Amino acid sequence: MATDVIAPGADDRGPDDEGPKQPVSRPSDTSGGGFFHIYKSGQGYWTRMGTAAGAALIAVFTTNFIYTDLRPRIPGLAAHPQLAMGIAIGFLVLAAGLIFWFVNRPASADFLIATDSEMKKVNWTSRRELMGSTRIVILFMFLIAGLLFGIDIVFGYLFYFMKVLKNPPF
């Protein structure tokens, strides 16, 4: 008794022999994956890292404030520095979890990915153009400062001669 065995992948025709079956693609980004799953992990890397680094810097400074400045103001914490350290570390861990959650939330991640792709389209100036523009801005700043200084001196003497001011500007 012979049975026909078909090798895997040998019969890849669709229904009614209309051609090969199309593979069904399921994006792995939307398949849950738990809390530590990175949403669209290969996209917008530097924008996400910059956002996370900025938020982490704020969290570290806030933790420092909690431990150094808030501790003396709360009577129970002033006597127990270990408790204050525990609260500060607890805040830092909570902040790290919130930062990770925010950066990987689909709406936030899509925004950061779009921001990253738009930043790649920007036509950045060359070093020479940047230096020239900076010189113009600095020159214009000193010009305006000198003009405002002169106008201030003129008005100072004007108000001194009108007896509004008791002392002259110089």
C-alpha positions as CSV (number, residue, x, y, z in Angstrom):
1,M,0.0,0.0,0.0
2,A,1.6,3.3,-1.1
3,T,0.8,6.6,0.3
4,D,1.6,9.9,-1.4
5,V,3.8,12.1,0.8
6,I,4.1,15.7,-0.2
7,A,7.2,17.4,0.9
8,P,6.8,20.5,3.0
9,G,6.5,23.6,0.7
10,A,6.0,21.5,-2.4
11,D,2.3,22.3,-2.7
12,D,2.3,26.1,-2.4
13,R,-0.7,26.8,-4.6
14,G,-3.7,28.7,-3.3
15,P,-7.3,27.7,-3.5
16,D,-8.5,26.7,-7.0
17,D,-4.9,26.5,-8.2
18,E,-4.7,30.3,-8.8
19,G,-1.1,30.6,-7.9
20,P,1.2,30.6,-4.9
21,K,-0.2,31.4,-1.5
22,Q,0.8,34.9,-0.1
23,P,2.4,34.7,3.3
24,V,0.5,36.4,6.0
25,S,2.6,39.0,7.7
26,R,1.9,39.8,11.3
27,P,3.9,42.7,12.7
28,S,5.7,41.8,15.8
29,D,5.5,45.4,17.1
30,T,1.8,45.1,17.9
31,S,1.9,41.7,19.5
32,G,2.0,42.7,23.1
33,G,5.2,41.2,24.3
34,G,5.0,42.5,27.9
35,F,6.1,45.7,29.5
36,F,9.7,45.6,28.4
37,H,8.8,45.1,24.7
38,I,10.3,47.9,22.5
39,Y,7.6,49.2,20.1
40,K,9.1,49.5,16.6
41,S,12.6,48.9,18.0
42,G,14.6,49.7,14.9
43,Q,13.1,53.1,14.2
44,G,13.8,56.5,15.7
45,Y,16.6,55.3,17.9
46,W,18.5,58.5,18.5
47,T,15.3,60.6,19.0
48,R,14.1,58.1,21.5
49,M,17.5,58.0,23.3
50,G,17.7,61.8,23.4
51,T,14.2,62.0,24.8
52,A,14.9,59.3,27.4
53,A,18.2,61.0,28.3
54,G,16.6,64.4,28.8
55,A,13.8,62.8,30.9
56,A,16.4,60.8,32.9
57,L,18.4,64.0,33.6
58,I,15.2,65.7,35.0
59,A,14.5,62.5,37.1
60,V,18.1,62.5,38.5
61,F,17.9,66.2,39.4
62,T,14.5,65.7,41.0
63,T,15.8,62.7,43.0
64,N,18.7,64.9,44.2
65,F,16.2,67.6,45.2
66,I,14.1,65.0,47.1
67,Y,17.1,63.8,49.0
68,T,19.0,67.0,49.8
69,D,16.4,69.8,49.9
70,L,13.2,68.1,50.9
71,R,14.7,65.9,53.6
72,P,15.4,68.7,56.1
73,R,11.9,70.2,55.6
74,I,10.1,67.0,56.6
75,P,10.6,66.3,60.3
76,G,10.6,62.4,60.0
77,L,13.1,62.3,57.1
78,A,15.6,64.6,58.8
79,A,16.3,62.1,61.5
80,H,16.4,59.0,59.2
81,P,18.7,59.6,56.1
82,Q,18.3,55.9,55.1
83,L,14.5,56.4,54.8
84,A,15.1,59.5,52.7
85,M,17.6,57.6,50.5
86,G,15.0,54.8,50.1
87,I,12.3,57.3,49.0
88,A,14.7,59.0,46.6
89,I,15.8,55.7,45.0
90,G,12.1,54.6,44.9
91,F,11.2,57.8,43.0
92,L,14.1,57.2,40.6
93,V,13.0,53.7,39.9
94,L,9.4,54.8,39.4
95,A,10.6,57.7,37.1
96,A,12.7,55.3,35.1
97,G,9.7,53.0,34.6
98,L,7.5,56.0,33.5
99,I,10.1,57.2,31.1
100,F,10.4,53.8,29.5
101,W,6.7,53.5,29.3
102,F,6.3,56.9,27.8
103,V,9.0,56.5,25.2
104,N,7.6,53.1,24.1
105,R,3.9,54.1,24.1
106,P,2.7,53.6,20.5
107,A,1.5,57.3,20.1
108,S,4.7,58.7,21.6
109,A,7.0,56.3,19.7
110,D,5.3,57.1,16.4
111,F,5.7,60.8,17.1
112,L,9.4,60.4,17.9
113,I,9.9,58.2,14.8
114,A,8.2,60.8,12.6
115,T,10.4,63.5,14.3
116,D,13.5,61.4,13.5
117,S,12.6,61.0,9.9
118,E,11.8,64.7,9.5
119,M,15.2,65.6,11.1
120,K,16.9,63.5,8.5
121,K,15.3,65.7,5.8
122,V,16.6,68.9,7.2
123,N,19.3,70.7,5.1
124,W,21.9,71.5,7.8
125,T,24.2,74.5,7.2
126,S,27.9,74.0,6.7
127,R,30.4,75.1,9.3
128,R,31.5,78.0,7.1
129,E,27.9,79.3,6.8
130,L,27.3,78.8,10.6
131,M,30.4,80.8,11.5
132,G,29.4,83.6,9.2
133,S,25.9,83.8,10.5
134,T,27.2,83.7,14.1
135,R,29.6,86.6,13.4
136,I,26.7,88.6,11.9
137,V,24.5,87.9,15.0
138,I,27.2,88.9,17.4
139,L,28.1,92.1,15.5
140,F,24.4,93.0,15.4
141,M,24.0,92.3,19.1
142,F,26.9,94.7,20.0
143,L,25.5,97.3,17.5
144,I,22.1,97.2,19.2
145,A,23.6,97.2,22.7
146,G,25.6,100.3,21.8
147,L,22.6,102.1,20.3
148,L,20.5,101.3,23.4
149,F,23.3,102.5,25.6
150,G,23.5,105.8,23.8
151,I,19.7,106.3,23.8
152,D,19.7,105.5,27.6
153,I,22.4,108.1,28.2
154,V,20.6,110.7,26.2
155,F,17.3,110.1,28.1
156,G,19.2,110.0,31.4
157,Y,20.7,113.5,30.8
158,L,17.3,114.8,29.4
159,F,15.5,113.7,32.6
160,Y,18.4,115.1,34.7
161,F,18.0,118.5,33.1
162,M,14.2,118.3,33.5
163,K,14.8,117.7,37.2
164,V,13.2,114.3,37.1
165,L,16.4,112.6,38.1
166,K,18.6,113.9,41.0
167,N,21.9,112.5,39.6
168,P,23.2,112.5,36.1
169,P,24.0,109.2,34.4
170,F,27.7,109.8,34.7
